[in-house]
Amino acid sequence: MYTRCPKCRTAYRIELRQLRLGRGEVRCGRCQTVFSALSFLGMTIAESVAGGGAPQPEQVPVLSERQAIGASKLVKERWRELDGRIQGQTEWAPEAAHRGRRPGMPADVLGWGAGALVLSGLLVWQVIAFEGRRLVQSVHLRPWLEGICGIVGCVLPPFRDLDQIAILDRALTVARDGGDKLEFSLVFANRSALPQPFPDLALELQALDGRPVAERVFAPIEYLPEWYDGMTMPTGTPFEVHLTLLKPSREVGGFTIAFR
């Protein structure tokens, strides 16, 4: 393929790769004119120089890659020169630079900043209003929220994740001294990354056919030992519960336990 300079009419042989490098723009090696090679592209020398031009030598020069990317470099140089002129005017003529500035510009900047803060506050309030309960129960966000509340003086609801309370062992047997009593034992632990309050224990006794015969909910103060001081479960520590129950009128065939 061939192209020609629109100013000095010099023809060049050009390849597709060079067109891609310069994005179609090239610089003439003879007169240094930057032009679009695509506008004067032809498959032969005659097509590229249609309309007349300077006589061409027998060996048509090949457009170099440096000429193919010369346009992009020239544009960058011109932008760099223009940017330097603007900076020079700002540095050496501060009065002229500020003369065209509106007196209300600093106030506008403060107004935009205040508006951004108000909008950010509204966004945070909406997130808390609609997703607050889920956010405060997040293991990852909880420490950050506690730190924020420590600064602003707010109080978060207790962290609770009953799914992370694991039952390690449980049993229901007849009391050793016989009679009409049952002994219930339970071992559970908090596997969450954060401490949480002790849950209520919902115990249901079932008959041989699976129907419930008795049910009771035990609060932490009822099943925790007297020596234990506190109502919060640390992480990874097993706790044992031992309760003595009266036998129901029907024979007990099983039981279920749930945390509430």
N, C-alpha and C positions, 0 to 999 in steps of 0.2 A: 504494500500500500504506500501511497505517496500523499504528501500535504505540501502546502506552500505558505510562505509568509505574505500576509496581505499588504505589507508596506514595501518591502524590497523585492517581492515576487520570487524569492529564492525557494526552490523546491527541495524537499527532503524525503528520504525513504524512512518510513516509520513502521513499527511493529505493534501488534495488539498489546504486548506487555508494557510498552512505553506509554501507550494511551492510558492504561490502567494506573501506572505510577503517577502520572500527572493529572489523572482524572480528566483527560481530554485537552488540558491546557499545556502549551509548550512555549519555549522562548527561542527566538531565532538566534542562531549563532553568528549571524552577519550583522544585523542591526539591533539585536537585543530586544526586539519587540515581543511582548507576550500576547499570544493569540490562541484561539480555539482550533486545534488541529482537526476536529470533527467537521467544522464548517467548510474546510477546504480539502477534505479527504477524497481521494480518488484511487482507483485500482491501477491507473497508468499515470505517467508524467503529464500526458496531454490533458487528462481530466483534471488533475490537480492545478494546472496552470491555465485553465480555460479562461479566456478573456484577455490573453496577452500577458507578457511579463518579460523579465530579463532573460537573455539566452542562457541556457543551462549547459554545463559541461557534460562530456560524455559519461563521466562517473558521477552519479547523483550522490551527494553526501548523505550519510546515515545520521539520523537524529540521535544524539547520545542520551543516556538516561539522565545525565545532569541537566540537559536542556528540557527533558520531559518533566522533571520535578522542579524546574526553575520557577514556575509560576507560583507554586505553593510557598516556596521560600521567599519570593518577592512580596507576596501578600503579607506574610509574617513580619518581614522587615518593615513594611509600610505601617502595619499596626503598631509595631514596637516604636517606630519613630513618632507616630501620632500620640501614643501613650506617654512618651517622654516629654513631648511638648506640653501636654495637659498637666503633667506633674510639675514641670518647670514653672508654668504659670501659677500653679497653686502655691509653690514654695516661695517664689520671688515676688508675687503680687497678692499677698493675703488680703489686702483691703479690697482689691478688685474681685477676688473670689467671694468674699463675704458680702460685697455690695449687692449682688443679685439674689442673695438668700432672703427669704421671707422672714420677718421678725418673729413670726409665730412658729417657726420650725422646731425649736427646742420644746415648746409646749406640745406640739403635735407628737413628738417622739415620746414624751411622758404620757400623753393620752393613749397612744398605741400600746405602750407598756402596761398601763393600768387596765386597758381593755383586755389585753392578753391574760393578765392575772385573773380578772373577773371571769373570763370564759374558762380558764383552767380550773378555777374554783367550782364553777357550775358543772363542769365535766366530772370532777372528782365527786361532787355531791350526788350526781346522777348514778355514778358507778357504785357508790356506797349505798344509795337508796335501793337499787335494784339487785346488786350483787354483794351487798355488805355481809349478809349472813354467811354466804359461801366463802367470801374472802377472809373473814376473821377465823374461819375454821381450816384455812389452808396452812399446811405445815411449813411451806416455803415462805409465805407472806406474813405469817404470824409474828416472827421476831421483828420484822421491819415495822409492822403496825404498832407493836408494843413500844418500840423506840419512839415513833411519832407521838403516840399518846403520852409517853413520858415527858415530852416537850410541851405539848399543847394542853395537857391535863385531862385527857379523856380516859374513859374506862372501857375496856373491851369485855364482852361476855366470856364466860369460861370456855376453854377449848374442850370440845367433846368429839370423840370419834369412836363410837361403840364397835365399829367393825374391826378396830385394831385391838380390842380386848379379847385375848385368846384363852380358851378353857384348856388347861393342861391335864386335869384329872377331875373326876366327879364320881360319887358313889352314894347309894342309899341302902342302908342295912338296918336290921333289927337291933335295938339297943342291947348292949351286953348284959344288962341286968334284967332283960326280958320285959315282961309287962306290955303295956299298950303304947310303947314309944318307938320312934324310928330315929336313926342317926343319919344326918345328911352332911357330906363333906364335899368341898369344892376347892380346886386350886386354879387360879387364873392369873394373868399378867397383862400389863399394858405394853404392847409392841409398837406403839406409835413413837415418833421421834420427840414428842412433847408430852409432859405430864398432863393428866386430866383428872377430873373429879371421879371418885368412886361411883359406880352406877348402882341403881336399885336392882335387886335380884328378884325376878319373877319365877317362882317355883310352882310347878303344876304336877300333882300326883294323879296317876292314871290307873284305872282298873285293868283287869286282865284283857278286857275287850277293847282297850284303848280309849275309853271314855274318861273324861276328867272326873275325879271324885273330890278333889280339894285343890285350892289355889291360894297363894299368898305372895305378896310383894314385900320384901325385906329392904328397909332403908339401910344405908351404910352404918348408921349409928347402932343398928340392931345386930349386924353380923360382924362388925369389926371388933377385935379384942379390946378390952379396957385399957391395956397398956399402950395401944397405938394412938399416938397423938397426931392428928391431921386428917384431912378429908381429901387429899390429893394423891393419886397413884403416880409414883415415879416410873420411869421407863425401865423395862427389862427386869423388874423385881417381882417374883411370884408371891402371891398372897393366898393363905389357907383360910377357909371358912368352915366352921363346925357348928351345926345347928341340931338341936333336939326337937323332934316333932311328935305330936300325938297321932296315933294311928287313926285313920278314918274308919267309919263303920264297914266299908267294903274293902275287900282284899286289894292290896296295891300290887300292880304288875309292872309299873314303870314310872318314869317321870321325865319332865323336860325343864330346862333352865334357860332363861333369856335375860339379857341386860336391857335396862331401860334408863 
